[in-house]
Amino acid sequence: MTDNFNTESFFAALNAARLSQQMTWKDVAEATGVAASTLSRMGQGAKPDVNGLAALLKWSKLKAESFIPGTTAGEAPALAKITALLRADPNLTPTNAKLMEEIVLSTYNRLKES
């Protein structure tokens, strides 16, 4: 059976959302109603149940379709979305947002598959 949801990518994005808010996993569990043990299992590759997934998506403001292979046709490239998000982040000065963009772009270009 084909994996229809990329749990590893979702968990990484969820972790980035958690870190950007300076929260612990316990804080996330309390904020979402998702058991800390479920979050721990997700970190090890387990898929959340539908209610847990819905709660985590709502809390993180992530979109489920971003983690379903083949559903990104017609969307902006990932780097364009990252740039827009960095520039819109009220926690970053314009100079620091640009620096983050340069770091992401440099790292992306170095690591992308040829």
C-alpha positions in Angstrom: 0.0 0.0 0.0 1.3 3.5 -0.9 1.8 6.0 1.8 -0.9 8.7 1.2 0.3 11.0 4.0 3.9 12.0 4.6 4.0 11.8 8.4 7.7 12.5 8.6 7.4 15.8 6.7 4.3 16.8 8.7 6.1 16.1 12.0 9.1 18.2 10.9 6.8 21.1 10.0 4.9 20.7 13.2 8.2 20.8 15.1 9.2 24.0 13.3 5.8 25.5 14.3 6.4 24.4 17.9 9.9 25.9 18.0 8.8 29.2 16.4 6.4 29.6 19.3 9.0 28.5 21.9 6.8 25.7 23.1 7.5 22.2 24.4 5.8 19.1 23.1 3.9 19.1 26.4 2.7 22.6 25.6 1.5 21.4 22.2 -0.3 18.5 23.7 -2.1 20.8 26.1 -2.9 23.3 23.4 -4.3 20.7 21.0 -5.7 18.1 23.2 -3.5 15.5 21.5 -1.8 13.2 24.0 1.9 13.7 24.5 2.4 10.0 23.8 0.7 10.4 20.4 3.1 13.2 19.6 6.1 11.1 20.7 4.9 8.2 18.5 4.5 10.5 15.6 8.1 11.5 16.0 8.9 7.8 15.5 6.8 7.6 12.3 3.4 6.7 13.6 0.4 8.3 11.9 -2.0 10.3 14.1 -5.7 9.5 14.1 -8.0 11.8 12.1 -9.1 13.9 15.1 -5.5 14.3 16.3 -4.4 15.3 12.8 -7.3 17.8 12.6 -6.3 19.3 15.9 -2.6 19.6 15.0 -3.4 21.1 11.6 -5.7 23.7 13.2 -3.2 24.6 15.9 -0.2 24.8 13.5 -2.1 26.4 10.6 -0.6 23.8 8.3 -2.5 22.4 5.3 -3.0 18.6 5.1 -2.6 18.7 1.3 1.0 19.9 1.7 1.8 16.4 3.1 0.0 14.3 0.5 2.2 13.4 -2.4 1.0 14.5 -5.8 -1.3 17.3 -4.6 1.1 20.2 -5.0 0.6 20.8 -8.8 -0.1 24.4 -9.5 1.3 25.6 -6.3 4.2 28.1 -5.8 7.6 26.4 -5.4 8.6 25.7 -1.8 11.4 28.3 -1.8 8.9 31.0 -2.9 6.5 30.0 -0.1 9.4 30.0 2.4 10.5 33.5 1.3 7.0 34.8 1.6 6.6 33.4 5.1 9.9 34.7 6.3 9.1 38.2 5.0 5.7 38.1 6.7 7.1 37.0 10.0 6.7 39.8 12.5 9.5 38.4 14.7 12.1 39.1 12.0 13.4 42.4 10.8 13.5 42.8 7.0 17.3 42.4 7.2 17.1 39.2 9.3 14.4 37.8 7.0 16.7 38.4 4.0 19.5 36.7 5.9 17.3 33.7 6.6 16.3 33.5 2.9 19.9 33.5 1.9 20.7 30.7 4.3 17.7 28.6 3.2 18.5 29.2 -0.5 22.2 28.4 -0.1 21.4 25.2 1.9 18.7 24.2 -0.5 20.9 24.6 -3.6 23.7 22.7 -1.9 21.5 19.7 -0.9 18.9 19.4 -3.7 19.0 16.4 -5.9 20.5 16.9 -9.3 
